[in-house]
Amino acid sequence: MSNDKCIMTNKCKNPNVKRIFLFMNENFIIRHWSFVIHLTFVIGYLILLQMSCCGYSTRSLLPGYMEKLHIKIFENQTVKVGLDERTTNAVIEAFRSGSNLRIVDENSADIVIEGKVTGFSKDPYTYTADQTILQYKITVKFTIRSIDRQKNEVFWEGDVSDWATYDTDEEKGIDEAIKKTAEKLVTTILTNW
């Protein structure tokens, strides 16, 4: 019997060939079980992710009477000109798209957001081998005070910060950092309760 047939049928008289067959089977089994274990973890993770997303609504985390929101014009306390208007618009848009709260005038609001842009930085982010800057990182920080008008008390107060990178268009990088920070603010306010 040739070695090929011997390995395929496991009917070998040569002990060296039997060892090769046994080694090949063990290696196959180890690789197979490793794959099965990894696949099981991935499927389990996907099931947990699916279950955690079912019925999730940040709106339900706020008190029931909080339906209307007013956002005051942000104050810019940085050296970068124009962040007040850009930030106010981004926060309004983030609440419109990321919550069920209606944007209203201050007198009609259940919750009022007062904010300041208190941080702005532009730092090198990635370099070439000869230390030429390829990307910059823009970081913005908001200091926020949200007031529950029904209870006449501070609902949440604190800082929110995020960042974005850009290659050549600094204004686009600033807008992206402001947008990400505004979205983080919405999540923070809606999940604070």
C-alpha positions in Angstrom: 0.0 0.0 0.0 1.4 3.4 -0.9 1.9 6.1 1.7 -0.8 8.3 0.2 -3.5 5.5 0.4 -2.1 4.6 3.8 -2.6 8.1 5.2 -6.1 8.5 3.6 -7.4 5.2 5.0 -5.4 5.1 8.3 -4.5 1.5 7.6 -0.8 1.8 7.8 1.8 -0.7 9.0 4.5 1.9 9.0 4.4 3.7 12.4 6.0 6.9 11.0 3.2 7.2 8.5 0.6 6.6 11.3 2.2 9.4 13.4 1.9 11.8 10.4 -1.7 10.9 10.0 -2.4 11.4 13.8 -0.5 14.7 13.7 -2.5 15.9 10.7 -5.8 14.9 12.4 -4.9 16.6 15.6 -3.9 19.8 13.8 -7.1 19.7 11.8 -9.2 19.2 15.0 -7.4 22.0 16.8 -7.9 24.4 13.9 -11.5 23.3 13.5 -12.4 23.8 17.1 -10.6 27.1 17.2 -12.8 28.3 14.3 -15.9 27.0 16.0 -15.1 28.7 19.2 -14.4 32.0 17.5 -17.6 31.7 15.4 -19.6 31.0 18.6 -18.2 34.2 20.2 -19.0 36.3 17.2 -22.5 35.0 16.9 -23.0 35.5 20.7 -21.8 39.0 20.4 -24.1 39.8 17.5 -27.1 38.3 19.4 -26.2 40.5 22.5 -25.8 43.5 20.3 -29.1 42.9 18.6 -30.9 42.4 22.0 -29.4 45.5 23.5 -30.6 47.6 20.6 -34.2 46.3 20.7 -36.6 49.0 21.7 -33.8 51.4 22.8 -34.9 55.0 22.9 -33.1 57.8 24.6 -36.3 59.8 24.7 -37.8 57.5 27.3 -34.9 58.2 29.7 -36.1 61.8 30.3 -38.9 62.7 32.6 -42.3 62.5 30.8 -42.9 66.2 31.1 -39.7 67.1 29.2 -41.0 67.6 25.6 -39.8 71.1 24.6 -36.3 72.4 24.5 -34.7 75.9 24.1 -31.1 76.3 23.2 -29.6 79.7 24.0 -26.9 81.1 21.7 -23.6 79.7 22.8 -20.9 82.1 24.1 -17.4 81.7 22.5 -14.6 81.9 25.1 -11.9 80.8 22.7 -9.6 82.7 20.4 -11.2 81.1 17.3 -13.7 83.5 15.8 -17.2 82.3 14.8 -17.5 79.2 17.0 -20.5 80.6 18.8 -22.9 80.6 15.8 -21.5 77.4 14.4 -21.9 75.6 17.7 -25.4 76.9 18.4 -26.5 75.7 14.9 -24.8 72.3 15.3 -26.4 71.7 18.8 -29.9 72.6 17.4 -29.4 70.2 14.5 -28.1 67.5 16.8 -31.2 67.8 19.0 -33.5 67.9 16.0 -32.0 64.7 14.5 -31.1 62.8 17.7 -34.1 63.4 20.0 -37.9 63.7 20.1 -37.6 67.1 21.9 -39.2 70.0 20.1 -37.1 73.2 19.7 -39.2 76.1 21.1 -38.7 79.7 22.4 -37.4 80.1 26.0 -40.7 80.8 27.6 -42.4 77.6 26.3 -39.4 75.3 27.0 -39.4 72.5 29.6 -35.6 72.4 29.5 -33.2 75.2 28.6 -29.6 74.7 27.4 -27.0 77.4 28.2 -23.6 76.7 26.7 -20.1 78.1 26.1 -17.4 77.0 23.8 -14.6 76.8 26.3 -12.0 74.9 24.4 -10.5 74.8 21.0 -7.2 73.3 19.9 -5.5 72.4 16.7 -2.7 69.9 17.0 -0.6 67.9 14.6 -2.0 64.3 14.4 -0.1 62.3 11.8 3.3 62.8 10.2 5.4 61.4 7.3 8.7 59.7 8.0 10.5 63.1 7.5 8.2 64.8 10.1 5.9 66.6 7.6 2.4 67.0 9.1 -0.2 65.0 7.2 -3.2 65.6 9.4 -4.3 67.9 12.2 -6.6 67.1 15.1 -9.2 69.7 16.1 -10.7 69.4 19.6 -13.6 71.4 20.9 -15.1 71.6 24.4 -18.5 72.8 25.5 -19.3 73.8 29.0 -23.1 73.2 29.5 -25.7 74.0 32.0 -29.2 72.6 31.4 -32.1 73.9 33.4 -35.3 72.0 34.2 -37.9 74.8 34.0 -40.6 72.8 35.6 -38.6 72.2 38.8 -36.6 75.4 38.4 -33.3 73.5 39.0 -30.2 72.5 37.1 -30.9 69.2 35.3 -27.3 68.6 34.2 -24.1 70.7 34.2 -20.7 69.8 32.9 -18.2 69.6 30.0 -18.5 67.8 26.7 -15.6 67.4 24.3 -14.8 65.6 21.1 -12.4 65.8 18.2 -12.0 65.3 14.5 -9.1 65.2 12.0 -8.5 67.0 8.7 -6.0 66.9 5.9 -6.3 70.2 4.1 -9.7 71.7 4.9 -9.5 73.2 8.4 -13.1 74.6 8.3 -14.5 71.1 7.5 -12.4 69.6 10.4 -13.8 72.3 12.8 -17.4 71.6 11.7 -16.9 67.8 12.1 -15.5 68.3 15.7 -18.3 70.6 16.6 -20.9 68.2 15.2 -19.4 65.2 17.1 -19.3 67.2 20.3 -22.9 68.4 19.8 -24.0 64.7 19.2 -22.2 63.7 22.4 -24.0 66.5 24.2 -27.4 65.2 23.0 -26.6 61.7 24.3 -25.4 63.1 27.6 -28.5 65.2 28.2 -30.9 62.5 27.1 -29.3 59.7 29.2 -28.7 61.8 32.3 -32.0 61.0 33.9 
